[in-house]
Amino acid sequence: MAAQNIADVKGRTEELASVVSAARRKDYIFAIIGVLVLIISMGMLVALLYDLFVDGIPRLSWDFLTSFPSRRPANAGILSAWVGTSLVMLVTACLAIPVGVMAGLYLEEYAPKNWLTDIIEINVSNLAGVPSIIYGLLALGLFVYILGLGRTVLVAGMVLALLILPVVIVATREAVRSIPVALKEGAYGIGADKWQTMWHYIIPAARPGILTGAIVGLSRAIGETAPVITIGALTFIAFLPPAPVQGTPPFVNFDWLSAPFTVMPIQMFNWISRPQEAFHVNAAATGVILLAMSLMMNAIAIWIRYRLRRAHKS
Amino acid sequence: MSVLLFLAAALSVVVTTSIVYILVSESWSFFATIPLWTFLTDTQWTPVFAEPRYGILPLLTATLWSAGIALVIAIPLGTILAVYLSEYARPAVRETIKPMLELLVAVPTVVYGYFALLFLTPLFKQFVPGLAGFNLLVPGIVLGIMTLPYIVSISEDAMRAVPGALREGAYALGMTRFQTAMRVIIPGAFSGITAAYVLGMSRAVGETMILAIAAGQNPNLTSDPREGAATITAYIVQMSMGDLPHGSLAYQTIFAAGLTLFVMTLVFNIIGFFLRRRFREVY
């Protein structure tokens, strides 16, 4: 009887041990799979960068940056493309940042709790999921034809601003939400009205967060191709828009807003689509510059956020 | 001042309304000429041929093929990576990997297109027999790599939001990290993980440049992803590159195609919304 019991307990212990070791084994196997997946996905990133840089970097030169596109690949450059990208980004930043900050501030600080606010909130999150090419169709139908603005720098800037608006709004809301209530109460306590509180206390305190969101948004806009193609940006531009600043009064001019243009991603797309190898090299060089700009902007944003997190901790 | 702020916030509603208005009004005149039934069932899409046919099916299947391949790549890899980062990785590893994944988001899609067409396709040709120069397989895979960071980032956030007490409870019962992940963390974070999948899906369906570059621009109703086929987005790009007379039927086709795409992403978002509500865990 006693021997039977001992054998029983022993059997169960062994069973338990095998269950535990099986579970441990699965745990271990999953850890290995996790590391493998990590290596694969990072490997893809490395392969992408390596491929692009090996193809593109030898082609980079001062001439490449200061030449217009050409039928001869060796003479072609991206002057009109990078000027176009810079001007479009200027318009996008000037529109998306103020409007996005105002909208974010409204939703976080002013909005009453009612159905209208709910609709706006649902809308903002839905807009973030709309494919970018749909924004392009909106711009083609509304800005280009109904409003008659043409295929210009202004329209491209507007459509990209709409595209990144949700990013700026969400970043603003998060930044405003993370400000301690005491700051606001202090401002009210010394007699500031609502707008004074916002302008002198909330917006400055939220500035790093807003900046991060704006930079991430702009870095998305800089590589965005589809909506700009849809409005009918040209692929071959051998002239520059009129300069925004001039030597004679009134010193600024806004003719560049209504100029035809091309941007770097479109130039790159155009070169990839050609059969000649030499144009592919040009495309890779454009890609290197585009990627460098986009990564640099993101790195700055990550750095600001990192500093912000440390400042919050201390 | 508050009126101005309200107007800025209300702009988002105006944008949505304008998108719907533009898509519907332009498609309306298209569907006045081409019956909706023909549009949905005809198997040919040749709007600029001498004898034009207007069946969306070839574009739609190409879109679904590429998005499907992307998800087959991105969902398992993304979920594994999210579990690994949230449950296994040391904080130092996590803090290094997450910003790197965010950098993957920053890569312009036209660069991904370059990578797909000029690097991966020649590579894959060596061991996938019958792979065409333009095909759906390679851009689908690249699309998966592109959506991966979105899926990892959102589902990892959702997993980390599961209260530590649940995790500790599971460990106290003697569960391994893997068992905790499978039985506690994933069910607990399910609504967030679903949201990540749905976002990945609508990104994959709406992505344009990778497919316009590497999948070709030839509408092709195919069941073989080794062939090239134009997606809805690639078609819109292709037509926009040419000179489209405003008000012509060809001009309206891009809006009809756009409306189809918009309805698809809307359906995904609505499904995602209900899944999220159905599986929401409130802590």
Chai-1 contact restraints between the chains, C-beta under 6 A:
chainA,res_idxA,chainB,res_idxB,connection_type,confidence,min_distance_angstrom,max_distance_angstrom,comment,restraint_id
A,A23,B,T176,contact,1.0,0.0,6.0,A-B,restraint_1
A,K26,B,F178,contact,1.0,0.0,6.0,A-B,restraint_2
A,D27,B,T176,contact,1.0,0.0,6.0,A-B,restraint_3
A,D27,B,R177,contact,1.0,0.0,6.0,A-B,restraint_4
A,D27,B,F178,contact,1.0,0.0,6.0,A-B,restraint_5
A,F30,B,F178,contact,1.0,0.0,6.0,A-B,restraint_6
A,A31,B,Y88,contact,1.0,0.0,6.0,A-B,restraint_7
A,G34,B,I80,contact,1.0,0.0,6.0,A-B,restraint_8
A,G34,B,Y84,contact,1.0,0.0,6.0,A-B,restraint_9
A,G34,B,Y88,contact,1.0,0.0,6.0,A-B,restraint_10
A,V37,B,L77,contact,1.0,0.0,6.0,A-B,restraint_11
A,V37,B,I80,contact,1.0,0.0,6.0,A-B,restraint_12
A,V37,B,L81,contact,1.0,0.0,6.0,A-B,restraint_13
A,S41,B,L148,contact,1.0,0.0,6.0,A-B,restraint_14
A,M44,B,I145,contact,1.0,0.0,6.0,A-B,restraint_15
A,L45,B,L104,contact,1.0,0.0,6.0,A-B,restraint_16
A,L48,B,F115,contact,1.0,0.0,6.0,A-B,restraint_17
A,D51,B,F119,contact,1.0,0.0,6.0,A-B,restraint_18
A,V99,B,A8,contact,1.0,0.0,6.0,A-B,restraint_19
A,M102,B,L5,contact,1.0,0.0,6.0,A-B,restraint_20
A,M102,B,A8,contact,1.0,0.0,6.0,A-B,restraint_21
A,A103,B,A8,contact,1.0,0.0,6.0,A-B,restraint_22
A,A103,B,A9,contact,1.0,0.0,6.0,A-B,restraint_23
A,L105,B,L5,contact,1.0,0.0,6.0,A-B,restraint_24
A,Y106,B,L5,contact,1.0,0.0,6.0,A-B,restraint_25
A,Y106,B,F6,contact,1.0,0.0,6.0,A-B,restraint_26
A,Y106,B,A9,contact,1.0,0.0,6.0,A-B,restraint_27
A,L107,B,A9,contact,1.0,0.0,6.0,A-B,restraint_28
A,Y110,B,S2,contact,1.0,0.0,6.0,A-B,restraint_29
A,Y110,B,L5,contact,1.0,0.0,6.0,A-B,restraint_30
A,I120,B,A9,contact,1.0,0.0,6.0,A-B,restraint_31
A,N123,B,S12,contact,1.0,0.0,6.0,A-B,restraint_32
A,N123,B,V13,contact,1.0,0.0,6.0,A-B,restraint_33
A,N123,B,T16,contact,1.0,0.0,6.0,A-B,restraint_34
A,V124,B,S12,contact,1.0,0.0,6.0,A-B,restraint_35
A,L127,B,S12,contact,1.0,0.0,6.0,A-B,restraint_36
A,G129,B,S202,contact,1.0,0.0,6.0,A-B,restraint_37
A,G129,B,N269,contact,1.0,0.0,6.0,A-B,restraint_38
A,P131,B,G206,contact,1.0,0.0,6.0,A-B,restraint_39
A,I133,B,T208,contact,1.0,0.0,6.0,A-B,restraint_40
A,I133,B,T233,contact,1.0,0.0,6.0,A-B,restraint_41
A,I133,B,I236,contact,1.0,0.0,6.0,A-B,restraint_42
A,I134,B,G258,contact,1.0,0.0,6.0,A-B,restraint_43
A,I134,B,F262,contact,1.0,0.0,6.0,A-B,restraint_44
A,L137,B,G258,contact,1.0,0.0,6.0,A-B,restraint_45
A,L138,B,S18,contact,1.0,0.0,6.0,A-B,restraint_46
A,L138,B,I19,contact,1.0,0.0,6.0,A-B,restraint_47
A,L138,B,I22,contact,1.0,0.0,6.0,A-B,restraint_48
A,G141,B,I22,contact,1.0,0.0,6.0,A-B,restraint_49
A,G141,B,E26,contact,1.0,0.0,6.0,A-B,restraint_50
A,L142,B,S18,contact,1.0,0.0,6.0,A-B,restraint_51
A,L142,B,I22,contact,1.0,0.0,6.0,A-B,restraint_52
A,Y145,B,H246,contact,1.0,0.0,6.0,A-B,restraint_53
A,L162,B,V15,contact,1.0,0.0,6.0,A-B,restraint_54
A,W195,B,M1,contact,1.0,0.0,6.0,A-B,restraint_55
A,S219,B,A106,contact,1.0,0.0,6.0,A-B,restraint_56
A,G223,B,P108,contact,1.0,0.0,6.0,A-B,restraint_57
A,T225,B,V110,contact,1.0,0.0,6.0,A-B,restraint_58
A,T225,B,M209,contact,1.0,0.0,6.0,A-B,restraint_59
A,A226,B,T208,contact,1.0,0.0,6.0,A-B,restraint_60
A,I229,B,V237,contact,1.0,0.0,6.0,A-B,restraint_61
A,I229,B,S240,contact,1.0,0.0,6.0,A-B,restraint_62
A,T230,B,S240,contact,1.0,0.0,6.0,A-B,restraint_63
A,P265,B,P108,contact,1.0,0.0,6.0,A-B,restraint_64
A,P265,B,V110,contact,1.0,0.0,6.0,A-B,restraint_65
A,M268,B,V110,contact,1.0,0.0,6.0,A-B,restraint_66
A,F269,B,V110,contact,1.0,0.0,6.0,A-B,restraint_67
A,I272,B,Y114,contact,1.0,0.0,6.0,A-B,restraint_68
A,I272,B,I213,contact,1.0,0.0,6.0,A-B,restraint_69
A,H280,B,L118,contact,1.0,0.0,6.0,A-B,restraint_70
A,G287,B,V111,contact,1.0,0.0,6.0,A-B,restraint_71
A,G287,B,Y114,contact,1.0,0.0,6.0,A-B,restraint_72
A,L290,B,P108,contact,1.0,0.0,6.0,A-B,restraint_73
A,L291,B,V111,contact,1.0,0.0,6.0,A-B,restraint_74
A,S294,B,A106,contact,1.0,0.0,6.0,A-B,restraint_75
A,S294,B,P108,contact,1.0,0.0,6.0,A-B,restraint_76
A,L295,B,A106,contact,1.0,0.0,6.0,A-B,restraint_77
A,N298,B,L103,contact,1.0,0.0,6.0,A-B,restraint_78
A,N298,B,A106,contact,1.0,0.0,6.0,A-B,restraint_79
A,I302,B,P99,contact,1.0,0.0,6.0,A-B,restraint_80
